[in-house]
């Protein structure tokens, strides 16, 4: 059997196993919180460990609590993960993706917003889940180079268009 056919069989078997898992829908919210200092825009980012134990910089986000709107969740999650309070300026984009974990397939939708920083101090001390290992203000023109996920770079590009700033 060729390596190519072996690979195809393994993929089909994996696909059948994944298709038989129960599907769970999850909704999260977060976004880009911006502050301007000395005529330069900065974005609050967080660092998390991925499944391999490596640090990844990403946008703050998290699950909606019962009865909470996506905008409320975005503000709360950004504060919990970065210590920064923000005011929602505009919706950006919603991203959806699939992944498998804990014996189920998860369809996740993340609503992203553009927020203006209104107070607080950059810290991870407010994070009750301790998911964020670090938080930092990153210059807006550097954010796309630091973010790991292409979908989050798309969120930044949408914000730049909205703000009419060239990357």
C-alpha positions as CSV (number, residue, x, y, z in Angstrom):
1,X,0.0,0.0,0.0
2,X,1.4,3.4,-0.9
3,X,2.0,6.1,1.7
4,X,-0.6,8.2,0.0
5,X,-3.4,5.6,0.3
6,X,-2.4,4.9,3.9
7,X,-2.7,8.6,4.7
8,X,-6.2,8.8,3.0
9,X,-7.5,5.8,5.0
10,X,-6.3,7.3,8.3
11,X,-8.0,10.6,7.4
12,X,-11.3,8.9,6.5
13,X,-11.2,6.9,9.7
14,X,-10.5,10.0,11.8
15,X,-13.3,11.9,9.9
16,X,-15.8,9.1,10.7
17,X,-14.8,9.1,14.4
18,X,-15.2,12.9,14.6
19,X,-18.6,12.8,12.8
20,X,-19.9,10.4,15.4
21,X,-19.1,12.7,18.3
22,X,-21.8,14.8,19.9
23,X,-21.8,18.5,18.7
24,X,-21.7,21.3,21.2
25,X,-22.2,25.0,20.3
26,X,-20.2,27.6,22.2
27,X,-20.3,31.4,22.0
28,X,-17.6,33.7,23.2
29,X,-16.8,37.4,22.9
30,X,-13.9,39.7,23.1
31,X,-11.9,42.0,20.9
32,X,-9.5,44.8,20.4
33,X,-9.2,47.3,23.2
34,X,-7.2,50.4,22.1
35,X,-5.6,53.2,23.9
36,X,-3.8,56.2,22.4
37,X,-0.7,57.6,24.1
38,X,1.6,60.3,22.6
39,X,-0.2,60.0,19.2
40,X,0.4,56.2,19.0
41,X,-2.3,53.5,19.3
42,X,-1.8,50.4,21.5
43,X,-3.8,47.2,21.8
44,X,-4.1,45.0,24.9
45,X,-3.1,41.4,24.1
46,X,-2.8,38.4,26.3
47,X,-0.4,35.4,26.3
48,X,-1.7,31.9,26.8
49,X,-0.2,28.5,26.6
50,X,-1.3,26.3,23.8
51,X,-1.8,22.5,24.0
52,X,1.9,22.0,23.4
53,X,2.9,24.3,26.2
54,X,4.1,27.1,24.0
55,X,3.1,30.8,24.6
56,X,0.8,32.3,22.1
57,X,-0.2,36.0,22.0
58,X,-3.9,36.5,21.2
59,X,-6.9,38.8,21.7
60,X,-8.7,38.6,25.0
61,X,-12.0,36.7,24.8
62,X,-14.2,34.2,26.7
63,X,-17.6,32.6,27.2
64,X,-20.8,34.5,27.7
65,X,-22.3,34.1,31.1
66,X,-26.1,33.3,31.4
67,X,-28.1,36.4,30.6
68,X,-25.1,38.3,29.3
69,X,-25.0,40.0,25.9
70,X,-21.9,39.5,23.6
71,X,-20.9,43.2,24.2
72,X,-21.2,42.7,28.0
73,X,-19.1,39.5,27.8
74,X,-16.5,41.3,25.7
75,X,-16.1,44.1,28.2
76,X,-16.0,41.6,31.1
77,X,-13.6,39.2,29.5
78,X,-11.2,42.0,28.4
79,X,-11.2,43.3,32.0
80,X,-10.7,39.9,33.5
81,X,-7.9,38.9,31.2
82,X,-6.1,42.3,30.8
83,X,-7.2,44.5,33.7
84,X,-8.4,47.1,31.2
85,X,-11.9,48.6,31.3
86,X,-13.3,49.4,27.9
87,X,-16.2,51.1,26.1
88,X,-17.5,49.3,23.0
89,X,-17.1,51.5,19.9
90,X,-18.3,49.1,17.2
91,X,-18.8,45.5,16.3
92,X,-15.9,44.1,14.2
93,X,-16.4,40.5,12.9
94,X,-17.6,37.2,14.2
95,X,-15.5,34.1,13.6
96,X,-16.7,30.6,13.8
97,X,-14.6,27.4,13.8
98,X,-14.7,23.7,14.7
99,X,-12.5,21.7,17.0
100,X,-12.7,18.4,18.9
101,X,-12.1,17.9,22.6
102,X,-13.3,15.9,25.6
103,X,-15.2,13.5,23.4
104,X,-17.2,16.0,21.5
105,X,-17.0,18.3,18.4
106,X,-17.3,22.0,19.3
107,X,-18.7,24.6,17.0
108,X,-17.4,27.9,18.4
109,X,-18.5,31.4,17.5
110,X,-16.5,34.4,18.7
111,X,-17.9,37.9,18.5
112,X,-15.2,40.6,18.3
113,X,-15.6,44.2,19.1
114,X,-13.6,47.4,18.9
115,X,-13.3,49.0,22.3
116,X,-11.7,52.2,23.7
117,X,-9.8,51.8,26.9
118,X,-11.4,53.8,29.7
119,X,-9.3,52.8,32.7
120,X,-7.5,50.1,34.5
121,X,-4.0,48.8,34.6
122,X,-2.6,46.1,32.4
123,X,-2.4,42.9,34.5
124,X,-3.6,39.2,34.5
125,X,-4.4,39.4,38.2
126,X,-8.2,39.7,37.6
127,X,-8.4,36.5,35.5
128,X,-10.4,34.0,37.6
129,X,-9.6,31.1,35.2
130,X,-5.9,31.9,35.1
131,X,-5.8,31.3,31.4
132,X,-3.8,34.4,30.6
133,X,-0.1,34.2,31.7
134,X,0.7,37.7,30.6
135,X,-0.9,40.9,29.2
136,X,0.8,43.7,27.4
137,X,0.1,46.9,25.4
138,X,1.4,46.3,21.9
139,X,1.6,49.0,19.3
140,X,-1.3,48.7,16.9
141,X,1.1,48.6,13.9
142,X,2.8,45.5,15.4
143,X,-0.3,43.6,16.6
144,X,-0.7,41.6,13.3
145,X,2.9,40.5,13.5
146,X,2.5,39.2,17.1
147,X,-0.9,37.4,16.9
148,X,-0.6,33.7,16.2
149,X,-4.1,33.1,14.7
150,X,-4.9,34.2,11.1
151,X,-8.5,34.8,12.1
152,X,-7.4,37.3,14.8
153,X,-5.2,39.1,12.3
154,X,-8.4,39.4,10.2
155,X,-10.1,41.1,13.2
156,X,-7.2,43.6,13.4
157,X,-7.5,44.2,9.6
158,X,-11.2,44.9,10.0
159,X,-10.5,47.3,12.9
160,X,-7.8,49.1,10.8
161,X,-10.4,49.5,8.0
162,X,-13.0,50.9,10.4
163,X,-10.4,53.3,11.8
164,X,-9.1,54.1,8.3
165,X,-5.6,53.2,9.3
166,X,-3.2,51.5,6.9
167,X,-1.3,48.5,8.2
